[in-house]
């Protein structure tokens, strides 16, 4: 199967986590050319405003969503990946720091 839907990150919120939070997500993507570029993609919840932030977009919501998933798509030659939230096209790898968690995706050389 050439398209892999991975739950790279599933941000799960419980009823006890309904307080305000703001996690700035900072990362670096690497293109197939070797060029690297920084990106910002975090999450925030403002209980008073009932507003959820994903990346740089804000959404009015009656309550905090239970989860958020990032889907990854693998290229046919399995050398590149597409993560829509981070870039408009295929990339080679990424590193992403979200709060205390660091998520890295890179092809393992065998």
C-alpha positions in Angstrom: 0.0 0.0 0.0 1.6 3.2 -1.2 -0.5 5.6 0.9 0.2 5.2 4.6 -2.2 6.9 7.0 -0.3 7.2 10.2 -1.4 8.8 13.3 1.9 10.6 13.7 0.4 12.6 16.5 -2.9 12.1 18.1 -3.5 14.9 20.6 -6.0 13.5 23.0 -7.8 15.7 25.4 -9.8 14.5 28.4 -12.5 16.3 30.3 -10.0 17.3 32.9 -7.9 19.1 30.3 -10.5 21.7 29.5 -8.3 24.6 30.8 -6.5 27.0 28.6 -3.2 25.8 27.0 -0.9 27.0 24.3 1.7 24.6 22.8 4.0 26.4 20.3 5.2 23.7 17.9 8.5 24.5 16.1 10.1 22.2 13.6 12.3 21.8 10.6 11.5 20.1 7.3 14.1 18.9 4.9 13.4 18.8 1.2 14.6 16.1 -1.2 17.2 18.7 -2.4 18.7 18.8 1.1 17.5 22.3 1.8 16.0 22.7 5.3 13.3 25.2 6.4 11.8 26.0 9.8 8.1 25.8 10.4 5.7 26.5 13.2 2.7 24.3 14.0 1.3 24.2 17.5 -2.0 23.9 19.3 -3.9 26.2 21.7 -7.3 26.2 23.5 -8.9 29.3 24.9 -11.8 28.1 27.1 -13.2 31.7 27.6 -13.3 32.4 23.8 -14.1 28.8 23.0 -11.5 28.9 20.3 -9.1 26.2 19.2 -5.9 27.1 17.4 -4.2 24.6 15.0 -1.1 26.0 13.5 -1.9 29.6 12.6 -5.6 29.0 12.1 -8.3 29.6 14.8 -11.6 27.8 15.0 -14.6 28.7 17.1 -15.8 25.5 18.9 -18.3 24.8 21.6 -15.8 22.4 23.3 -12.3 21.1 23.0 -12.0 18.4 20.3 -11.2 14.9 21.6 -8.3 14.4 19.2 -6.3 15.7 16.2 -4.4 13.5 13.8 -1.8 14.3 11.3 -1.8 12.0 8.2 1.3 11.1 6.3 1.4 10.1 2.7 4.4 8.2 1.3 5.5 8.8 -2.3 5.3 5.9 -4.8 9.1 5.4 -4.7 8.9 5.5 -0.9 11.6 8.2 -0.7 9.5 11.2 0.3 6.6 11.9 2.6 3.8 14.5 2.5 2.5 16.0 5.8 -0.1 18.6 4.7 0.1 20.5 7.9 3.8 21.2 7.5 4.3 21.7 3.7 2.4 21.9 0.5 4.5 19.2 -1.2 6.7 16.2 -0.5 9.5 16.4 1.9 12.3 14.1 2.9 12.1 14.3 6.7 11.0 16.5 9.6 11.8 17.2 13.2 9.0 18.8 15.3 9.1 19.9 19.0 5.7 20.2 20.6 5.8 21.1 24.3 8.1 18.5 25.9 7.8 16.0 23.0 10.2 15.8 20.0 8.9 13.9 16.9 11.3 13.0 14.2 10.5 11.4 10.8 13.4 10.3 8.7 14.1 7.4 6.3 16.3 4.7 7.9 19.3 3.8 5.8 19.7 0.0 5.6 
